[in-house]
Protein backbone atom coordinates (compact mmCIF):
# COMPACT_ATOMS: atom_id res chain seq x y z
CA UNK A 1 0.00 0.00 0.00
CA UNK A 2 2.83 2.39 0.86
CA UNK A 3 4.28 1.86 -2.62
CA UNK A 4 0.95 2.77 -4.26
CA UNK A 5 0.54 5.88 -2.11
CA UNK A 6 4.11 6.98 -2.88
CA UNK A 7 3.48 6.57 -6.62
CA UNK A 8 0.18 8.46 -6.26
CA UNK A 9 2.05 11.30 -4.55
CA UNK A 10 4.57 11.49 -7.39
CA UNK A 11 1.73 11.41 -9.93
CA UNK A 12 0.00 14.36 -8.25
CA UNK A 13 3.22 16.37 -8.14
CA UNK A 14 4.75 15.53 -11.51
CA UNK A 15 1.79 14.74 -13.75
CA UNK A 16 -0.97 16.93 -12.32
CA UNK A 17 1.25 19.69 -10.95
CA UNK A 18 -0.92 19.95 -7.84
CA UNK A 19 0.06 22.24 -4.99
CA UNK A 20 1.57 20.79 -1.83
CA UNK A 21 -1.65 21.48 0.09
CA UNK A 22 -3.72 19.58 -2.49
CA UNK A 23 -1.28 16.67 -2.53
CA UNK A 24 -1.36 16.32 1.25
CA UNK A 25 -5.16 16.59 1.30
CA UNK A 26 -5.55 13.84 -1.31
CA UNK A 27 -3.10 11.57 0.52
CA UNK A 28 -5.06 12.15 3.72
CA UNK A 29 -8.30 11.21 1.90
CA UNK A 30 -6.76 7.91 0.82
CA UNK A 31 -5.56 7.22 4.36
CA UNK A 32 -9.10 7.80 5.68
CA UNK A 33 -10.43 5.31 3.15
CA UNK A 34 -7.76 2.73 4.03
CA UNK A 35 -8.68 3.01 7.71
CA UNK A 36 -12.36 2.53 6.87
CA UNK A 37 -11.78 -0.47 4.60
CA UNK A 38 -9.70 -2.33 7.18
CA UNK A 39 -8.26 -5.49 5.61
CA UNK A 40 -9.69 -4.75 2.14
CA UNK A 41 -7.04 -3.14 -0.11
CA UNK A 42 -8.43 0.02 -1.73
CA UNK A 43 -7.81 -1.40 -5.23
CA UNK A 44 -10.22 -4.22 -4.31
CA UNK A 45 -12.93 -1.92 -2.94
CA UNK A 46 -16.36 -1.96 -4.55
CA UNK A 47 -18.64 0.95 -5.34
CA UNK A 48 -20.92 -0.14 -2.49
CA UNK A 49 -18.01 -0.04 -0.04
CA UNK A 50 -17.13 3.47 -1.18
CA UNK A 51 -20.77 4.50 -0.78
CA UNK A 52 -20.57 3.13 2.76
CA UNK A 53 -17.45 5.22 3.38
CA UNK A 54 -19.22 8.38 2.15
CA UNK A 55 -22.28 7.51 4.24
CA UNK A 56 -20.00 7.27 7.26
CA UNK A 57 -18.75 10.80 6.56
CA UNK A 58 -22.36 11.98 6.48
CA UNK A 59 -23.16 10.24 9.76
CA UNK A 60 -20.32 11.96 11.59
CA UNK A 61 -21.85 15.29 10.46
CA UNK A 62 -19.16 16.20 7.97
CA UNK A 63 -20.38 19.09 5.81
CA UNK A 64 -21.43 18.38 2.20
CA UNK A 65 -18.58 20.59 0.98
CA UNK A 66 -16.02 18.53 2.93
CA UNK A 67 -17.60 15.28 1.70
CA UNK A 68 -17.37 16.51 -1.88
CA UNK A 69 -13.73 17.48 -1.43
CA UNK A 70 -12.84 14.05 -0.08
CA UNK A 71 -14.70 12.40 -2.96
CA UNK A 72 -12.63 14.52 -5.33
CA UNK A 73 -9.48 13.12 -3.71
CA UNK A 74 -10.75 9.55 -4.03
CA UNK A 75 -11.68 10.06 -7.68
CA UNK A 76 -8.15 11.32 -8.33
CA UNK A 77 -6.73 8.26 -6.56
CA UNK A 78 -8.79 5.73 -8.50
CA UNK A 79 -8.10 7.54 -11.77
CA UNK A 80 -4.42 7.13 -10.90
CA UNK A 81 -4.89 3.39 -10.22
CA UNK A 82 -6.28 3.01 -13.76
CA UNK A 83 -3.52 5.23 -15.14
CA UNK A 84 -0.90 3.18 -13.29
CA UNK A 85 -2.31 -0.14 -14.50
CA UNK A 86 -3.41 -1.33 -11.06
CA UNK A 87 -7.03 -1.28 -12.27
CA UNK A 88 -8.40 -1.86 -15.76
CA UNK A 89 -10.54 0.59 -17.69
CA UNK A 90 -14.13 0.15 -16.57
CA UNK A 91 -13.12 -1.09 -13.10
CA UNK A 92 -13.03 2.33 -11.45
CA UNK A 93 -15.45 2.08 -8.47
CA UNK A 94 -15.84 5.87 -8.24
CA UNK A 95 -17.37 6.21 -11.71
CA UNK A 96 -20.89 5.79 -10.35
CA UNK A 97 -20.42 7.94 -7.25
CA UNK A 98 -22.08 11.35 -7.17
CA UNK A 99 -20.92 14.26 -5.07
CA UNK A 100 -23.37 15.56 -2.44
CA UNK A 101 -25.33 18.67 -3.35
CA UNK A 102 -23.44 21.61 -1.89
CA UNK A 103 -25.51 24.58 -2.93
CA UNK A 104 -24.06 28.05 -3.24
CA UNK A 105 -22.05 29.06 -0.21
CA UNK A 106 -21.64 32.78 0.15
CA UNK A 107 -18.91 33.54 2.68
CA UNK A 108 -19.28 36.54 4.97
CA UNK A 109 -17.89 39.77 3.62
CA UNK A 110 -16.43 42.53 5.75
CA UNK A 111 -17.63 46.08 5.34
CA UNK A 112 -15.05 48.82 4.95
CA UNK A 113 -15.88 49.90 8.51
CA UNK A 114 -15.23 46.39 9.82
CA UNK A 115 -11.89 46.23 8.03
CA UNK A 116 -10.98 49.58 9.60
CA UNK A 117 -12.02 48.17 12.99
CA UNK A 118 -9.69 45.20 12.55
CA UNK A 119 -6.85 47.50 11.54
CA UNK A 120 -7.63 49.59 14.62
CA UNK A 121 -7.00 46.72 17.06
CA UNK A 122 -3.55 45.94 15.65
CA UNK A 123 -1.06 47.59 17.98
CA UNK A 124 1.92 49.19 16.28
CA UNK A 125 4.08 49.29 19.41
CA UNK A 126 5.56 45.85 18.64
CA UNK A 127 7.51 44.53 15.65
CA UNK A 128 4.76 41.97 15.05
CA UNK A 129 2.21 44.78 14.93
CA UNK A 130 3.84 46.38 11.89
CA UNK A 131 4.02 42.96 10.22
CA UNK A 132 0.36 42.28 10.99
CA UNK A 133 -0.77 45.65 9.65
CA UNK A 134 1.18 45.00 6.46
CA UNK A 135 -0.42 41.55 6.09
CA UNK A 136 -3.95 42.96 6.41
CA UNK A 137 -3.18 45.56 3.76
CA UNK A 138 -1.82 42.85 1.45
CA UNK A 139 -4.75 40.47 2.02
CA UNK A 140 -7.41 43.13 1.53
CA UNK A 141 -5.53 45.36 -0.92
CA UNK A 142 -4.41 42.57 -3.26
CA UNK A 143 -6.93 39.79 -2.63
CA UNK A 144 -4.31 37.13 -1.89
CA UNK A 145 -4.96 33.61 -0.64
CA UNK A 146 -3.41 32.87 2.75
CA UNK A 147 -0.96 30.45 1.09
CA UNK A 148 0.11 33.28 -1.24
CA UNK A 149 0.65 35.63 1.70
CA UNK A 150 2.90 33.29 3.68
CA UNK A 151 4.98 32.40 0.59
CA UNK A 152 5.29 35.96 -0.74
CA UNK A 153 8.93 36.65 -1.64
CA UNK A 154 11.00 39.81 -1.36
CA UNK A 155 12.22 39.24 -4.91
CA UNK A 156 8.63 39.38 -6.18
CA UNK A 157 7.89 42.89 -4.91
CA UNK A 158 7.93 45.48 -7.71
CA UNK A 159 6.78 48.51 -5.78
CA UNK A 160 8.20 51.01 -8.30
CA UNK A 161 5.93 49.48 -10.93
CA UNK A 162 2.98 49.02 -8.56
CA UNK A 163 2.85 45.21 -8.84
CA UNK A 164 3.71 42.07 -6.91
CA UNK A 165 4.32 38.65 -8.42
CA UNK A 166 2.24 35.97 -6.74
CA UNK A 167 2.65 32.19 -6.92
CA UNK A 168 -0.84 30.71 -6.74
CA UNK A 169 -2.45 27.30 -7.05
CA UNK A 170 -0.51 24.81 -9.14
CA UNK A 171 2.55 27.10 -8.92
CA UNK A 172 0.94 29.42 -11.47
CA UNK A 173 2.31 32.94 -11.34
CA UNK A 174 0.40 36.17 -11.85
CA UNK A 175 1.07 39.88 -11.48
CA UNK A 176 -1.25 41.65 -9.03
CA UNK A 177 -1.53 45.43 -8.71
CA UNK A 178 -0.68 46.79 -5.26
CA UNK A 179 -1.98 50.11 -3.96
CA UNK A 180 -0.18 52.91 -2.21
CA UNK A 181 -1.43 52.04 1.29
CA UNK A 182 -0.26 48.42 1.03
CA UNK A 183 3.10 49.54 -0.38
CA UNK A 184 3.47 52.02 2.49
CA UNK A 185 2.71 49.49 5.24
CA UNK A 186 4.78 46.67 3.75
CA UNK A 187 7.70 49.06 3.26
CA UNK A 188 7.40 50.22 6.90
CA UNK A 189 7.63 46.60 8.00
CA UNK A 190 10.52 45.65 5.68
CA UNK A 191 12.58 48.75 6.43
CA UNK A 192 11.85 48.65 10.15
CA UNK A 193 10.87 45.61 12.23
CA UNK A 194 11.97 43.00 9.70
CA UNK A 195 15.50 44.41 9.53
CA UNK A 196 16.05 43.72 13.21
CA UNK A 197 15.13 40.03 13.02
CA UNK A 198 17.72 37.28 13.10
CA UNK A 199 16.57 35.61 9.89
CA UNK A 200 17.20 31.90 9.63
CA UNK A 201 19.15 30.43 6.72
CA UNK A 202 16.91 29.77 3.76
CA UNK A 203 14.23 32.18 4.99
CA UNK A 204 15.81 35.39 3.75
CA UNK A 205 13.52 35.82 0.73
CA UNK A 206 10.20 35.46 2.58
CA UNK A 207 8.46 38.75 3.31
CA UNK A 208 6.50 37.86 6.44
CA UNK A 209 8.52 36.29 9.26
CA UNK A 210 7.86 35.31 12.86
CA UNK A 211 10.00 36.53 15.73
CA UNK A 212 12.35 33.55 15.26
CA UNK A 213 13.10 34.49 11.67
CA UNK A 214 11.00 31.79 9.99
CA UNK A 215 8.25 32.45 7.47
CA UNK A 216 4.72 32.33 8.85
CA UNK A 217 2.44 29.33 8.51
CA UNK A 218 -1.13 29.36 7.24
CA UNK A 219 -2.32 28.24 10.66
CA UNK A 220 -0.63 31.21 12.33
CA UNK A 221 -2.38 33.67 10.03
CA UNK A 222 -5.73 31.96 10.69
CA UNK A 223 -5.19 32.34 14.44
CA UNK A 224 -4.24 36.01 14.09
CA UNK A 225 -7.32 36.83 12.01
CA UNK A 226 -9.61 35.13 14.55
CA UNK A 227 -7.93 37.11 17.34
CA UNK A 228 -8.30 40.44 15.53
CA UNK A 229 -11.96 39.81 14.75
CA UNK A 230 -12.71 38.99 18.38
CA UNK A 231 -10.90 42.09 19.64
CA UNK A 232 -12.74 44.24 17.07
CA UNK A 233 -16.09 42.88 18.24
CA UNK A 234 -16.89 41.28 14.87
CA UNK A 235 -19.20 38.30 15.30
CA UNK A 236 -19.09 37.07 11.70
CA UNK A 237 -17.25 33.85 10.96
CA UNK A 238 -14.14 35.11 9.23
CA UNK A 239 -10.80 33.77 8.06
CA UNK A 240 -7.94 35.12 5.96
CA UNK A 241 -10.05 34.28 2.90
CA UNK A 242 -12.66 36.80 4.09
CA UNK A 243 -10.26 39.61 3.18
CA UNK A 244 -9.90 38.14 -0.33
CA UNK A 245 -13.67 37.87 -0.60
CA UNK A 246 -14.10 41.45 0.62
CA UNK A 247 -11.47 42.66 -1.87
CA UNK A 248 -13.37 41.14 -4.79
CA UNK A 249 -16.82 42.15 -3.56
CA UNK A 250 -15.84 45.77 -2.98
CA UNK A 251 -14.20 45.95 -6.41
CA UNK A 252 -17.32 44.63 -8.14
CA UNK A 253 -19.60 46.88 -6.10
CA UNK A 254 -17.42 49.78 -7.18
CA UNK A 255 -17.89 48.89 -10.85
CA UNK A 256 -14.77 46.83 -11.61
CA UNK A 257 -14.90 44.54 -14.63
CA UNK A 258 -15.51 40.90 -13.66
CA UNK A 259 -12.73 39.64 -15.94
CA UNK A 260 -10.25 42.05 -14.40
CA UNK A 261 -11.18 40.73 -10.96
CA UNK A 262 -10.82 37.17 -12.31
CA UNK A 263 -7.26 37.92 -13.41
CA UNK A 264 -6.34 39.56 -10.12
CA UNK A 265 -7.69 36.61 -8.13
CA UNK A 266 -5.99 34.05 -10.37
CA UNK A 267 -9.16 32.12 -11.23
CA UNK A 268 -8.96 29.86 -14.26
CA UNK A 269 -12.70 30.07 -14.88
CA UNK A 270 -14.83 33.20 -14.62
CA UNK A 271 -17.60 31.08 -13.10
CA UNK A 272 -15.42 30.79 -10.00
CA UNK A 273 -15.17 34.57 -9.83
CA UNK A 274 -18.93 34.98 -10.11
CA UNK A 275 -19.43 33.79 -6.53
CA UNK A 276 -18.01 37.17 -5.50
CA UNK A 277 -20.90 38.98 -7.15
CA UNK A 278 -23.30 38.31 -4.27
CA UNK A 279 -24.10 41.99 -4.04
CA UNK A 280 -26.54 42.87 -1.28
CA UNK A 281 -30.13 43.68 -2.19
CA UNK A 282 -29.87 47.35 -1.26
CA UNK A 283 -26.88 47.77 -3.56
CA UNK A 284 -28.66 46.05 -6.45
CA UNK A 285 -31.83 48.05 -5.83
CA UNK A 286 -29.95 51.35 -5.77
CA UNK A 287 -28.26 50.50 -9.07
CA UNK A 288 -31.55 49.63 -10.73
CA UNK A 289 -33.12 52.80 -9.37
CA UNK A 290 -30.25 54.86 -10.74
CA UNK A 291 -29.96 53.38 -14.20
CA UNK A 292 -33.16 51.64 -15.29
CA UNK A 293 -35.44 54.03 -17.23
CA UNK A 294 -38.67 52.31 -16.14
CA UNK A 295 -37.90 51.80 -12.45
CA UNK A 296 -39.62 54.95 -11.26
CA UNK A 297 -42.88 56.50 -12.38
CA UNK A 298 -42.49 60.14 -13.35
CA UNK A 299 -45.27 62.68 -13.56
C-alpha positions as CSV (number, residue, x, y, z in Angstrom):
1,X,0.0,0.0,0.0
2,X,2.8,2.4,0.9
3,X,4.3,1.9,-2.6
4,X,0.9,2.8,-4.3
5,X,0.5,5.9,-2.1
6,X,4.1,7.0,-2.9
7,X,3.5,6.6,-6.6
8,X,0.2,8.5,-6.3
9,X,2.0,11.3,-4.6
10,X,4.6,11.5,-7.4
11,X,1.7,11.4,-9.9
12,X,0.0,14.4,-8.2
13,X,3.2,16.4,-8.1
14,X,4.8,15.5,-11.5
15,X,1.8,14.7,-13.8
16,X,-1.0,16.9,-12.3
17,X,1.3,19.7,-11.0
18,X,-0.9,19.9,-7.8
19,X,0.1,22.2,-5.0
20,X,1.6,20.8,-1.8
21,X,-1.7,21.5,0.1
22,X,-3.7,19.6,-2.5
23,X,-1.3,16.7,-2.5
24,X,-1.4,16.3,1.2
25,X,-5.2,16.6,1.3
26,X,-5.6,13.8,-1.3
27,X,-3.1,11.6,0.5
28,X,-5.1,12.1,3.7
29,X,-8.3,11.2,1.9
30,X,-6.8,7.9,0.8
31,X,-5.6,7.2,4.4
32,X,-9.1,7.8,5.7
33,X,-10.4,5.3,3.1
34,X,-7.8,2.7,4.0
35,X,-8.7,3.0,7.7
36,X,-12.4,2.5,6.9
37,X,-11.8,-0.5,4.6
38,X,-9.7,-2.3,7.2
39,X,-8.3,-5.5,5.6
40,X,-9.7,-4.8,2.1
41,X,-7.0,-3.1,-0.1
42,X,-8.4,0.0,-1.7
43,X,-7.8,-1.4,-5.2
44,X,-10.2,-4.2,-4.3
45,X,-12.9,-1.9,-2.9
46,X,-16.4,-2.0,-4.6
47,X,-18.6,1.0,-5.3
48,X,-20.9,-0.1,-2.5
49,X,-18.0,0.0,0.0
50,X,-17.1,3.5,-1.2
51,X,-20.8,4.5,-0.8
52,X,-20.6,3.1,2.8
53,X,-17.5,5.2,3.4
54,X,-19.2,8.4,2.2
55,X,-22.3,7.5,4.2
56,X,-20.0,7.3,7.3
57,X,-18.7,10.8,6.6
58,X,-22.4,12.0,6.5
59,X,-23.2,10.2,9.8
60,X,-20.3,12.0,11.6
61,X,-21.9,15.3,10.5
62,X,-19.2,16.2,8.0
63,X,-20.4,19.1,5.8
64,X,-21.4,18.4,2.2
65,X,-18.6,20.6,1.0
66,X,-16.0,18.5,2.9
67,X,-17.6,15.3,1.7
68,X,-17.4,16.5,-1.9
69,X,-13.7,17.5,-1.4
70,X,-12.8,14.0,-0.1
71,X,-14.7,12.4,-3.0
72,X,-12.6,14.5,-5.3
73,X,-9.5,13.1,-3.7
74,X,-10.8,9.5,-4.0
75,X,-11.7,10.1,-7.7
76,X,-8.1,11.3,-8.3
77,X,-6.7,8.3,-6.6
78,X,-8.8,5.7,-8.5
79,X,-8.1,7.5,-11.8
80,X,-4.4,7.1,-10.9
81,X,-4.9,3.4,-10.2
82,X,-6.3,3.0,-13.8
83,X,-3.5,5.2,-15.1
84,X,-0.9,3.2,-13.3
85,X,-2.3,-0.1,-14.5
86,X,-3.4,-1.3,-11.1
87,X,-7.0,-1.3,-12.3
88,X,-8.4,-1.9,-15.8
89,X,-10.5,0.6,-17.7
90,X,-14.1,0.1,-16.6
91,X,-13.1,-1.1,-13.1
92,X,-13.0,2.3,-11.5
93,X,-15.4,2.1,-8.5
94,X,-15.8,5.9,-8.2
95,X,-17.4,6.2,-11.7
96,X,-20.9,5.8,-10.3
97,X,-20.4,7.9,-7.2
98,X,-22.1,11.3,-7.2
99,X,-20.9,14.3,-5.1
100,X,-23.4,15.6,-2.4
101,X,-25.3,18.7,-3.3
102,X,-23.4,21.6,-1.9
103,X,-25.5,24.6,-2.9
104,X,-24.1,28.1,-3.2
105,X,-22.1,29.1,-0.2
106,X,-21.6,32.8,0.2
107,X,-18.9,33.5,2.7
108,X,-19.3,36.5,5.0
109,X,-17.9,39.8,3.6
110,X,-16.4,42.5,5.7
111,X,-17.6,46.1,5.3
112,X,-15.1,48.8,4.9
113,X,-15.9,49.9,8.5
114,X,-15.2,46.4,9.8
115,X,-11.9,46.2,8.0
116,X,-11.0,49.6,9.6
117,X,-12.0,48.2,13.0
118,X,-9.7,45.2,12.6
119,X,-6.8,47.5,11.5
120,X,-7.6,49.6,14.6
121,X,-7.0,46.7,17.1
122,X,-3.6,45.9,15.6
123,X,-1.1,47.6,18.0
124,X,1.9,49.2,16.3
125,X,4.1,49.3,19.4
126,X,5.6,45.8,18.6
127,X,7.5,44.5,15.7
128,X,4.8,42.0,15.0
129,X,2.2,44.8,14.9
130,X,3.8,46.4,11.9
131,X,4.0,43.0,10.2
132,X,0.4,42.3,11.0
133,X,-0.8,45.7,9.7
134,X,1.2,45.0,6.5
135,X,-0.4,41.6,6.1
136,X,-3.9,43.0,6.4
137,X,-3.2,45.6,3.8
138,X,-1.8,42.9,1.5
139,X,-4.8,40.5,2.0
140,X,-7.4,43.1,1.5
141,X,-5.5,45.4,-0.9
142,X,-4.4,42.6,-3.3
143,X,-6.9,39.8,-2.6
144,X,-4.3,37.1,-1.9
145,X,-5.0,33.6,-0.6
146,X,-3.4,32.9,2.7
147,X,-1.0,30.5,1.1
148,X,0.1,33.3,-1.2
149,X,0.6,35.6,1.7
150,X,2.9,33.3,3.7
151,X,5.0,32.4,0.6
152,X,5.3,36.0,-0.7
153,X,8.9,36.6,-1.6
154,X,11.0,39.8,-1.4
155,X,12.2,39.2,-4.9
156,X,8.6,39.4,-6.2
157,X,7.9,42.9,-4.9
158,X,7.9,45.5,-7.7
159,X,6.8,48.5,-5.8
160,X,8.2,51.0,-8.3
161,X,5.9,49.5,-10.9
162,X,3.0,49.0,-8.6
163,X,2.9,45.2,-8.8
164,X,3.7,42.1,-6.9
165,X,4.3,38.7,-8.4
166,X,2.2,36.0,-6.7
167,X,2.6,32.2,-6.9
168,X,-0.8,30.7,-6.7
169,X,-2.4,27.3,-7.0
170,X,-0.5,24.8,-9.1
171,X,2.6,27.1,-8.9
172,X,0.9,29.4,-11.5
173,X,2.3,32.9,-11.3
174,X,0.4,36.2,-11.8
175,X,1.1,39.9,-11.5
176,X,-1.2,41.6,-9.0
177,X,-1.5,45.4,-8.7
178,X,-0.7,46.8,-5.3
179,X,-2.0,50.1,-4.0
180,X,-0.2,52.9,-2.2
181,X,-1.4,52.0,1.3
182,X,-0.3,48.4,1.0
183,X,3.1,49.5,-0.4
184,X,3.5,52.0,2.5
185,X,2.7,49.5,5.2
186,X,4.8,46.7,3.7
187,X,7.7,49.1,3.3
188,X,7.4,50.2,6.9
189,X,7.6,46.6,8.0
190,X,10.5,45.6,5.7
191,X,12.6,48.7,6.4
192,X,11.8,48.6,10.1
193,X,10.9,45.6,12.2
194,X,12.0,43.0,9.7
195,X,15.5,44.4,9.5
196,X,16.0,43.7,13.2
197,X,15.1,40.0,13.0
198,X,17.7,37.3,13.1
199,X,16.6,35.6,9.9
200,X,17.2,31.9,9.6
201,X,19.2,30.4,6.7
202,X,16.9,29.8,3.8
203,X,14.2,32.2,5.0
204,X,15.8,35.4,3.7
205,X,13.5,35.8,0.7
206,X,10.2,35.5,2.6
207,X,8.5,38.7,3.3
208,X,6.5,37.9,6.4
209,X,8.5,36.3,9.3
210,X,7.9,35.3,12.9
211,X,10.0,36.5,15.7
212,X,12.3,33.5,15.3
213,X,13.1,34.5,11.7
214,X,11.0,31.8,10.0
215,X,8.2,32.5,7.5
216,X,4.7,32.3,8.8
217,X,2.4,29.3,8.5
218,X,-1.1,29.4,7.2
219,X,-2.3,28.2,10.7
220,X,-0.6,31.2,12.3
221,X,-2.4,33.7,10.0
222,X,-5.7,32.0,10.7
223,X,-5.2,32.3,14.4
224,X,-4.2,36.0,14.1
225,X,-7.3,36.8,12.0
226,X,-9.6,35.1,14.5
227,X,-7.9,37.1,17.3
228,X,-8.3,40.4,15.5
229,X,-12.0,39.8,14.7
230,X,-12.7,39.0,18.4
231,X,-10.9,42.1,19.6
232,X,-12.7,44.2,17.1
233,X,-16.1,42.9,18.2
234,X,-16.9,41.3,14.9
235,X,-19.2,38.3,15.3
236,X,-19.1,37.1,11.7
237,X,-17.2,33.8,11.0
238,X,-14.1,35.1,9.2
239,X,-10.8,33.8,8.1
240,X,-7.9,35.1,6.0
241,X,-10.1,34.3,2.9
242,X,-12.7,36.8,4.1
243,X,-10.3,39.6,3.2
244,X,-9.9,38.1,-0.3
245,X,-13.7,37.9,-0.6
246,X,-14.1,41.4,0.6
247,X,-11.5,42.7,-1.9
248,X,-13.4,41.1,-4.8
249,X,-16.8,42.1,-3.6
250,X,-15.8,45.8,-3.0
251,X,-14.2,46.0,-6.4
252,X,-17.3,44.6,-8.1
253,X,-19.6,46.9,-6.1
254,X,-17.4,49.8,-7.2
255,X,-17.9,48.9,-10.8
256,X,-14.8,46.8,-11.6
257,X,-14.9,44.5,-14.6
258,X,-15.5,40.9,-13.7
259,X,-12.7,39.6,-15.9
260,X,-10.2,42.1,-14.4
261,X,-11.2,40.7,-11.0
262,X,-10.8,37.2,-12.3
263,X,-7.3,37.9,-13.4
264,X,-6.3,39.6,-10.1
265,X,-7.7,36.6,-8.1
266,X,-6.0,34.0,-10.4
267,X,-9.2,32.1,-11.2
268,X,-9.0,29.9,-14.3
269,X,-12.7,30.1,-14.9
270,X,-14.8,33.2,-14.6
271,X,-17.6,31.1,-13.1
272,X,-15.4,30.8,-10.0
273,X,-15.2,34.6,-9.8
274,X,-18.9,35.0,-10.1
275,X,-19.4,33.8,-6.5
276,X,-18.0,37.2,-5.5
277,X,-20.9,39.0,-7.2
278,X,-23.3,38.3,-4.3
279,X,-24.1,42.0,-4.0
280,X,-26.5,42.9,-1.3
281,X,-30.1,43.7,-2.2
282,X,-29.9,47.3,-1.3
283,X,-26.9,47.8,-3.6
284,X,-28.7,46.0,-6.4
285,X,-31.8,48.0,-5.8
286,X,-30.0,51.4,-5.8
287,X,-28.3,50.5,-9.1
288,X,-31.6,49.6,-10.7
289,X,-33.1,52.8,-9.4
290,X,-30.2,54.9,-10.7
291,X,-30.0,53.4,-14.2
292,X,-33.2,51.6,-15.3
293,X,-35.4,54.0,-17.2
294,X,-38.7,52.3,-16.1
295,X,-37.9,51.8,-12.5
296,X,-39.6,55.0,-11.3
297,X,-42.9,56.5,-12.4
298,X,-42.5,60.1,-13.3
299,X,-45.3,62.7,-13.6
